[in-house]
């Protein structure tokens, strides 16, 4: 049975406060705590690095827990409800701190915040994968979830701009406003989702031992391919995003318009998601993913022909590049839903939470590696922000921004291009699973 638009809208709504929380954690909070709260760059950098590694380590643990614990609400909704008070308290403590504070204060509340974040994000993605068994409708669900995530980022980007127009607004007020945005929307959207969207009953399944579970994961070539592709598409924004300000300022020489360019990028991403969804209905998900990555590489390469100071041409290329940015994440998450069917058939157990926790891990590792790769390279070429750099150094920065992500994206496209789990194979898998589950129920 097809999911109605109302059901999908209710389901994806928690994605808005979820992404509205994620963006400030990366962009606004580190400088806020380093400067406004007086903790310094080194201490803040260390705290955020520790909490990021903690976030990666907790993913598989909470993913397995999500699969194993069932309540009258199902396997996913109770974890999402539990995440709400944890996140509300932590967001209040992190976004509205009362000075003076210590590094231990920030570390404690950030560690707890990421527990709530992981509970919500993994449970929500897993729930979305289990809403439908249809190959194409899974793209629809994950596509609209991505749409909600981008909308949340847009909303939280626009919020400081609106406050700035009011005048006399400092960083503390902006950060607090973003925190209240999440605190207010989170319980409302979660209530809408859990009260209007039911979980599909989980089929009878057995639990695998740790050894058998790990062995099955390592032997799952489909899973390995998707995780590698996801690592690649995490690397690309990690590289591009970490030097975006430098590229716009020193290469394109339109640094004063950097916030507007970023906003246009996310608006384009917001508009691009429905286009990639429709294309996936015609080309299937794996081919659409490949087309999107190739398109993104072509657009990125076109920056080589944009002259410094040409704001309008750069804005156009920036928008065209933004259209691609939302494609990879939702298509791989939809493909992962199909892989959980394959795993269910092979292993006899439904491990959606574990599989999606691995997917979130590769995204985070890719993003972290992107920053870890590109900053030493910048140091090696002699680039230094805020000072006069040589023409050769600026030229090298340009080629790093444009050329390094291209082979990475093309490798991701190559890994998924001939992906064997297409709509025909997935439909056959669902038939076999239905037959097996009906036989188990009769025993």
N, C-alpha and C positions, 0 to 999 in steps of 0.2 A: 504494500500500500504506500502510495506517495505521501511524503510529508507535506503538510500545508505550509503556506508562507507564514502564517501566524505561529505555527509550531517552531519553525526554523528561526524566526525573529526572536521568539522567547528564549530559545536555546542559546543563540549567539550573544545575547545581550550582556552576560557577564564579561565577555571579551573586551567591552569598552572600558570599564574601570581597571581591568587587568593590564591592558596595554598603557592606559593613562598612568598607571603606577610604574611600569617598566621603564619608560623613557626618562623620567626625572632621576631614577636610580643611576642611570648612566651619564646623563648630560648635566643635570643641575645640582644634585646632592654633593658629589665630590668637591667641586669648587666652593660650595656653600659652607661645608664643614671645614674645609681648609682655610678659607679666608674669614667668613663671617663669624664662625664659631671658634676660630683661632687654634685649630688643632694642627695646622701645618700640612704641607703636601706629603711629606714622607709618611707620617702617621696615618693620614687618611688613605693614601695609596695602599699601605699595608693592610689596613682594616678591610677595604673593599676587595683586595686580592684574596684575603682569607675567606671572606663571606662568599665570594664567587666560587672558590674551590669547594666550600661547604655546600653550596647550591648544587654543584655537579655531583658530589658524593651522595647527597640525599635523594637524588632522582630515582635510581634503581630500587633503593630501599622502600620508598613510599610508593613506587610503581608496583612492586610485588605485593605490598600491603593492600593496595587498592584492589588488586585482583582476588585476594584471598578472603577478605572480610565482606560478608553479605548481611544486610539488615532488611527489615520490611520495606525500606526505601529503595533497595537494590544494592549495587556495588559501588556506585559513583556519587549519588546525590548526598549521602550523609557526610562524605569527606568534603564536598563543596560547602555544605552548610557549616561544618566544623571550621573551615578555613576563614569564614567571615569574621567572627569575633577576634581571632588571632591577628588577622590583617588589619582590622580597624584599630586595635590597640597599638600595634606596631607602627602603623602609618602615623598615628597621632604622636607617638613618642619620637619617631625619626624625622617627620616633617615639621613638627612644632616643638623643638627642644627648648628647654629653659636654661639659658646660660647661667653660670659656667657649666660645661660638661667635660667629660673625660673620654679618652679613646675606648675605655672599657664599656662605657655607656653606649657608644655607637656600635661597638662590636656585638654586645649582647642583643640589642634590639634588631640589628640587621640579621644576625643568625636566626632569630625567631621569626622575623619577617619572611625570610626565604623558606622556612618550613611551611608557613601559610601559603606563600606563593606557589610552591611545588604541589602542595595538596590541591590547590585550586586548578592550576594549569594542567597537570597530568590527568586529574580526574575529569576535567572538562573535555580535553582532547579525546580521552578514551571513551567517554560517554558519546561524543559526537561520532566516533568510529562505529559504535554499536547501535546508533539510531536507525540505520538502514543497512540492509544486506545488498542493496542494488549498487552496481559498479558506478553508474553515472550519478546517482543521487548522493553518493558519498562525496563526489566532487562538489556538488551543490552545497552540501552541509559545510564542508571544510572551506569552500570558497567564501560563503557568507560569514563564516567565523573570521576568516582573514579580513573581510570587509569591515567587520566590527572592530577588529584589532587596529586597523589603520585609522578608522574613524576616531577611536579613543586617543591615538597619538596626535591626530590633527586637533582634537579638542583641547588637549593639554598643551599643545604648541601655541594655539591661538590665545589661550587664557592669559599668559604673561603679557602678550601684545596688547590685549584689552586693558589690563591693569596699568601698563605703561602710559596709555593714552589718558588715563585719569590723573596722572602726575603725582609726584611725591611718593612713589612706591619703591621700596627697597627689596633686596633679594629675599629677606626673611618673609615678607608679605607674599611674594610670588610663590615661594616654596610652600608656605602654609596654604595658599589658595589651591595649589595642585594637590596637596594632601586632603583637603576638605572635599575636593572633587571626587576622589576615590572613596573616602569614608561615606559620603552621602549616597553615591551611586551603587556601591558594592552590595549592601543588603537589599536594595530595591531590585536590582537586576537578578541577583541570585534567587530572591523570592519569586520573581516572575518566571524564571527558568524551572525551578524545582516544582512549582505548583502547576505549571501548564504543560510540562513535557514529561512523559513517562519513560522509564527505562524499559527496553525490550528484555523479556525474561532470559536469564542466562541458561544456556543448555547444560545438561548434566555433564560434568567433566571430572577427571581425576587430577590430583596434585602430583607434580613430578618432584623427585628429590633434587637437591642442589646440583649434584653431579650430572644427572640426566638432563636437567634444565639447561645447565651451562653447555653441555655437549650438543644439545639440540640447537642452541643459539649459534654456536660456532660452525655447525654444519649447514645452517640455513643461508645458502648463497644469495637468495633474493634479499634477505635482511641485510647482509653485508654490503650488497650493491647500493641499497637505498641509504644505509648509514654513511657509506663513503661519499655518495652524492650530496647528502645533507651536510657532511663535513666541508665539502667543497663550497657549497652555497653559504655556509657560515663564514668561511674564510674571506670570501669576496667582500661582503659588507664590513667585515672586520678590518680589512685593508683600506677600502675606500672611505669608510666612515671615520677611521682614526686619523686620516690625513686630509679630510674634506676641507676643513677650515684653511689649512696651509695651501691646498691646491687653489681654492677660490681666491684667497688673498694674494698669494705670491705668483701664481702661474696665470690665472685668469684676470687678476687685478681688479676684481669686483667684490672685495672683501666686505665693503659696507652693505652689500646686498645679500650676504650669506644666509641670514635668517629667512629672508623672502625666498631665496632659491631652495632652501630646505623645505619650506612650507609648500612651494610649488611641486617639489619632488613627491611629497606625501599625498598631495591632492591627486597627482597623476597616478600614483600607486593605488589610491582609493578608487579611481575611475577605471583602472586597468583590470582589476580583479574580475568583474563580470565578463569582460572581453575574453580573458583566458578560460573562464568557466565555459562559455559558449563554444570556444574552439575545442576544448577537451571533449565535448559531446560528439564532435565530428572526427577528430584525429585520434581520440583516446588519450588518456592521461600521460603516458610515457612519451609519446611523440610530441604532445603539446609542451611538455617540460623541455624537451630538446629544442623545439622551435623557439621557445621563450629565451632560452640561454643563448642560442645563436644570434637571435635578434638583439639581445642585450650587448653582446660582444661587438656587433656591427655599430651600434649606437655609441658605445664607449670609444671605439676606434675613431669615430668621426670627430671626437674632441681634438684629435691631432690637427685638424684643419680650422679650428676656431682660434682666432687671433686674440691676444690679451686685450681686455677692455671692451670687447664686443658683447655687451650685456644681453642684447636681444637674441643673438644667435646662441649664446651660452644657455640662456633661459630655455630656448626651444629644445636644445639637446638634453638639457637637464630634465625637462618634462618627458621627452621621449624615453629617456633612460628610466625615469620613475615608473612609467607604465609597466615595465618588465619586473620591477622589484617585488611586487606582491605575488608573482606567479609560482615561484619555486616552492615556497613554504607550504602553501595549501595543497599543491599537486602531490608533493611527497607525502604529506599527511594523509591524503586520500589513498595513495598507493599503499601506505603502511596499513591501512584498514583492510585492504585486500590480502596483504601478507599475513595478517593475524588469522584470516580464514585458512590460508595454507598451513600455518603453524598448528591451528586447531585440528586440521585433518591429519597432520603428521604426528602430533604429540598427544592428541586426545584431550587437550586442555585449552581453555580460553585465557590468554595472557596479554590482553590488550594494554593493560596498565604498564606492564613491564616493557613491552615493545615501544610504547610512546615515551616512556622514561628514557630509553636508549636514544630515541630520536631527539629529545630535548637536550640530552648530554652532548651529542655530536654537534648540535647547533651552537651550544655554549663553548665547547672546546674549539670549534672552528673560529668563532668570534675572538676568543682569547688568543689563539695562535696568530690570527691576522694582525692584531696589535703587536704581539711579541715578535713577529717577523719583520714588520715594516719599520718600527722605530729604530732598531739597530741599523737597518739599511740607511735610514735618514742620517743617523750619526756617522755612518761610514762615508757617505757622500759629502759630509761637512755641512749639512743644513742646520741652521739655528734660527728659531722663531724670534721675531722682534729685532733682528739686526739685518744689516745689509749682506745679502748672499750673492755669490758670483753668478754670472749668467749660466755657466756650466752646471752649477748646483741646482738652479731653478729648472733648467732643462731636464736634469736627471729626475727631479721631483715629478715633473710632468709625465715622464715615461713610466715611472713607478706607479703612479695613480692610474694611468691608462692601460699599460701593457701587462703588468703583473697579474691582474685579475682575469684577463682574457683566457690564457691557457687553463686556468683553474676552472672557469665556467664551462669551457669546451670539454674538459675531462668529465665534469658532472653530466653534461649532455650525452657524452659517449657511453657512460655507465648505464644510463636509463633508456637510451634510444631504442634498443631492441629488447626491452624488458618483456619476458615471456608471459607474465601474469596479466593478460589483457582481458577484455570484457567477456570473451567466449570462455576462457579458462576459468575466470572467476564465477561465471554463471554455473559452470559444471561443478565447481567446488561447493557452491551453495546447495546444489541439488544433492550431492553426496553427503554433505553435513546434515541436511534435513532428513535424509533417509536414515543415517546413522543415529541421529538424536531421537527419531521416532521409535527406532528399534530399542534403544536404551530405555526410553520411557515406558515401553510395553513390558519390559522385564520386571 
